[in-house]
């Protein structure tokens, strides 16, 4: 079973961020910091042709907010 994920796995990333960083409010985090937090998650692997961009980071931030509700 493959336990890796990449930038397009927005919900999985959000779930991992909730678990890894319960003390961080996603509304207060800047995108460069968010990008580094995602890259540091266990199981995260960047895929060729699927780099992060502002739209993906925004989707991850929103999914993280939704996970906390």
Backbone as JSON, one array per atom type, in Angstrom:
{
  "sequence": "XXXXXXXXXXXXXXXXXXXXXXXXXXXXXXXXXXXXXXXXXXXXXXXXXXXXXXXXXXXXXXXXXXXXX",
  "N": [[0.85, -1.19, 0.0], [0.55, 2.21, -0.82], [1.63, 4.89, 0.96], [2.12, 7.5, 0.41], [1.69, 10.96, -0.51], [0.83, 13.88, -2.47], [0.97, 17.29, -3.77], [-1.62, 17.59, -4.91], [-3.3, 16.16, -3.31], [-5.18, 17.38, -1.45], [-7.08, 17.19, 0.72], [-6.06, 15.06, 2.21], [-3.6, 16.14, 2.91], [-4.49, 18.29, 4.49], [-5.69, 16.88, 6.63], [-3.42, 15.64, 7.68], [-1.98, 17.89, 8.48], [-3.61, 18.9, 10.53], [-3.29, 16.87, 12.42], [-0.49, 16.94, 12.81], [0.07, 19.56, 13.57], [-1.52, 20.75, 15.82], [-1.54, 23.06, 17.29], [-1.41, 25.24, 15.65], [-3.04, 27.91, 14.07], [-4.66, 27.85, 11.1], [-5.54, 30.12, 9.8], [-3.73, 32.07, 10.33], [-1.36, 31.63, 9.08], [1.28, 32.13, 6.79], [1.7, 31.64, 3.23], [4.35, 30.77, 2.37], [5.32, 29.56, 4.74], [3.32, 27.63, 5.13], [3.77, 26.04, 2.89], [6.3, 24.95, 3.55], [5.61, 23.51, 5.86], [3.93, 21.56, 4.79], [5.7, 20.23, 3.06], [7.32, 19.04, 4.94], [5.78, 17.06, 6.05], [5.26, 13.69, 7.02], [5.4, 11.24, 4.6], [4.83, 12.9, 2.5], [5.48, 13.58, -0.86], [6.83, 15.3, -3.5], [5.59, 15.51, -6.8], [6.74, 15.14, -10.11], [5.89, 17.69, -12.37], [3.76, 18.58, -10.91], [3.92, 21.0, -9.23], [3.71, 23.14, -6.31], [1.47, 25.91, -6.02], [-0.02, 29.17, -5.63], [-2.81, 28.8, -5.75], [-3.15, 26.07, -5.09], [-2.03, 26.04, -2.51], [-3.82, 27.74, -1.25], [-6.15, 26.19, -1.41], [-5.37, 24.05, 0.22], [-5.06, 25.4, 2.66], [-7.74, 26.18, 3.09], [-8.99, 23.67, 3.27], [-7.75, 22.74, 5.56], [-8.76, 24.54, 7.46], [-11.46, 23.79, 7.26], [-11.29, 21.16, 8.21], [-10.87, 21.59, 10.89], [-13.3, 22.44, 11.81]],
  "CA": [[0.0, 0.0, 0.0], [1.32, 3.43, -0.96], [1.23, 5.88, 1.96], [2.61, 8.82, 0.04], [0.73, 11.89, -1.1], [1.49, 15.03, -3.11], [0.26, 18.58, -3.71], [-3.02, 17.53, -5.31], [-4.04, 15.44, -2.28], [-5.46, 18.5, -0.56], [-7.76, 16.76, 1.94], [-5.11, 14.24, 2.97], [-2.64, 17.09, 3.48], [-5.17, 19.02, 5.58], [-5.83, 15.96, 7.76], [-2.09, 15.46, 8.26], [-1.62, 19.14, 9.15], [-4.37, 18.95, 11.78], [-2.64, 15.94, 13.35], [0.9, 17.33, 13.08], [0.2, 20.93, 14.1], [-2.79, 21.15, 16.47], [-1.38, 24.36, 17.93], [-1.34, 26.31, 14.64], [-4.29, 28.39, 13.47], [-4.38, 27.99, 9.67], [-5.87, 31.47, 9.33], [-2.63, 33.0, 10.62], [-0.11, 31.14, 8.48], [1.62, 32.63, 5.44], [1.87, 30.55, 2.28], [5.69, 30.14, 2.4], [5.37, 28.68, 5.91], [2.43, 26.51, 4.84], [4.47, 25.17, 1.94], [7.34, 24.22, 4.26], [4.96, 22.55, 6.74], [3.46, 20.45, 3.94], [6.87, 19.49, 2.58], [7.89, 18.32, 6.07], [4.88, 16.0, 6.5], [5.66, 12.31, 6.74], [4.67, 10.67, 3.47], [4.69, 13.85, 1.4], [6.47, 13.51, -1.93], [6.48, 16.12, -4.65], [5.49, 14.78, -8.05], [7.14, 15.93, -11.27], [4.76, 18.25, -13.1], [2.72, 19.02, -9.98], [4.48, 21.88, -8.2], [2.71, 23.93, -5.58], [1.26, 27.3, -6.44], [-0.9, 29.88, -4.69], [-4.14, 28.19, -5.79], [-3.08, 24.82, -4.33], [-1.82, 26.39, -1.1], [-5.09, 28.29, -0.77], [-7.05, 25.05, -1.23], [-4.89, 23.32, 1.39], [-5.41, 26.21, 3.82], [-9.19, 26.11, 3.3], [-9.29, 22.32, 3.73], [-7.27, 22.68, 6.94], [-9.78, 25.26, 8.24], [-12.66, 22.95, 7.28], [-11.02, 20.0, 9.08], [-10.95, 22.02, 12.29], [-14.7, 22.74, 12.16]],
  "C": [[0.89, 1.25, 0.0], [0.8, 4.48, 0.02], [1.75, 7.26, 1.65], [1.49, 9.66, -0.55], [1.5, 13.08, -1.65], [0.55, 16.22, -3.11], [-1.22, 18.49, -4.04], [-3.89, 16.76, -4.31], [-4.38, 16.39, -1.13], [-6.08, 18.05, 0.76], [-6.82, 15.94, 2.81], [-4.05, 15.13, 3.63], [-3.26, 17.83, 4.66], [-5.31, 18.14, 6.81], [-4.48, 15.78, 8.46], [-1.64, 16.71, 9.01], [-2.35, 19.28, 10.49], [-3.69, 18.07, 12.83], [-1.25, 16.43, 13.77], [1.04, 18.67, 13.78], [-1.1, 21.4, 14.75], [-2.74, 22.53, 17.09], [-1.35, 25.53, 16.94], [-2.74, 26.63, 14.12], [-4.01, 28.61, 11.98], [-4.72, 29.37, 9.1], [-4.7, 32.44, 9.5], [-1.34, 32.64, 9.89], [0.08, 31.69, 7.06], [1.91, 31.44, 4.53], [3.29, 29.97, 2.25], [5.85, 29.18, 3.59], [4.5, 27.45, 5.7], [3.12, 25.52, 3.91], [5.53, 24.34, 2.66], [6.75, 23.19, 5.23], [4.49, 21.32, 5.96], [4.64, 19.59, 3.51], [7.5, 18.65, 3.69], [7.0, 17.17, 6.57], [5.4, 14.63, 6.11], [4.78, 11.77, 5.62], [4.51, 11.61, 2.29], [5.83, 13.68, 0.41], [5.99, 14.37, -3.1], [6.51, 15.27, -5.91], [5.96, 15.68, -9.19], [5.89, 16.42, -12.02], [3.62, 18.73, -12.22], [3.32, 19.88, -8.87], [3.37, 22.61, -7.46], [2.61, 25.31, -6.21], [0.27, 27.92, -5.46], [-2.29, 29.23, -4.63], [-4.17, 26.89, -4.96], [-2.91, 25.11, -2.84], [-3.09, 26.97, -0.49], [-6.1, 27.17, -0.52], [-6.67, 24.23, -0.01], [-5.28, 24.09, 2.66], [-6.9, 26.11, 4.12], [-9.59, 24.72, 3.81], [-8.87, 22.15, 5.18], [-8.28, 23.37, 7.86], [-11.03, 24.4, 8.37], [-12.48, 21.74, 8.19], [-11.16, 20.36, 10.55], [-12.38, 22.3, 12.74], [-15.44, 21.5, 12.6]]
}
